[in-house]
Amino acid sequence: MEIKVRLFATLREGRDKELVLEVEEPATVEKIINFLNIPKEDVAILLINGRDGSFDRILELGDYVSIFPPVGGG
C-alpha cells in the first residue's frame, strides 16, 4: 500500500521533502518513522490527512502523513 509522507524543517535533512512509501499492512505512523530513522522525540507535530494524528494510528490507502520537528525560537 502506498502512503505519502511530508517532512518539514530539519526532518528534511538527508531526506526528500515528500516521499511515497510502499508499506505492508497494517501500517502505522510509528512503523513509518522507524523506517525513516526518525526518533520519536524528534516528532513534535504529527498530522494524518491534515488532522491531528498519533503514532499508533493504522493508516489506509491514500493517507498522507505530515511530520514536523520541535520548533524553537525567541
C-alpha positions as CSV (number, residue, x, y, z in Angstrom):
1,M,0.0,0.0,0.0
2,E,1.3,3.5,-0.8
3,I,1.5,6.2,1.8
4,K,2.6,9.8,1.2
5,V,4.9,11.3,3.8
6,R,5.7,15.0,4.0
7,L,8.7,16.1,6.1
8,F,9.3,19.6,7.4
9,A,12.3,21.7,8.6
10,T,15.2,19.7,10.0
11,L,13.5,16.4,9.2
12,R,14.2,17.0,5.5
13,E,18.0,16.9,6.1
14,G,19.2,13.9,4.1
15,R,15.7,13.1,3.0
16,D,13.3,14.3,0.4
17,K,10.6,16.8,1.2
18,E,7.8,14.4,0.1
19,L,8.1,10.6,-0.1
20,V,5.8,7.9,-1.3
21,L,6.4,4.8,0.7
22,E,5.3,1.3,-0.1
23,V,4.4,-0.2,3.2
24,E,3.0,-3.5,4.4
25,E,-0.4,-3.6,6.1
26,P,-1.2,-2.9,8.8
27,A,0.9,0.2,8.6
28,T,1.2,2.7,11.4
29,V,2.9,6.0,11.7
30,E,5.4,4.5,14.2
31,K,6.4,2.0,11.5
32,I,7.0,4.8,9.1
33,I,9.1,7.0,11.4
34,N,11.1,3.9,12.3
35,F,11.7,3.1,8.6
36,L,12.9,6.7,8.1
37,N,15.2,6.5,11.2
38,I,13.4,9.5,12.9
39,P,13.5,9.2,16.7
40,K,10.0,9.7,18.3
41,E,11.4,12.6,20.4
42,D,12.1,14.4,17.1
43,V,8.4,14.5,16.2
44,A,6.5,17.4,17.7
45,I,3.5,17.6,15.4
46,L,2.0,14.7,13.5
47,L,-0.8,15.1,11.1
48,I,-2.7,12.5,9.1
49,N,-4.6,13.9,6.2
50,G,-4.3,17.4,7.8
51,R,-5.7,16.3,11.1
52,D,-4.1,15.6,14.5
53,G,-2.6,12.1,14.4
54,S,-1.0,9.5,16.7
55,F,1.9,7.1,16.4
56,D,-0.3,4.0,16.7
57,R,-2.9,5.1,14.1
58,I,-3.4,2.5,11.4
59,L,-3.0,4.1,8.0
60,E,-5.2,3.5,5.0
61,L,-4.5,3.6,1.3
62,G,-4.3,7.2,0.1
63,D,-3.4,8.7,3.6
64,Y,-0.7,11.3,3.8
65,V,1.3,11.9,6.9
66,S,2.9,15.2,7.7
67,I,5.7,15.2,10.3
68,F,7.1,18.3,12.0
69,P,10.1,18.6,14.4
70,P,10.0,20.7,17.5
71,V,10.3,24.4,16.7
72,G,12.4,26.8,18.7
73,G,12.9,30.5,18.6
74,G,12.5,33.5,20.6
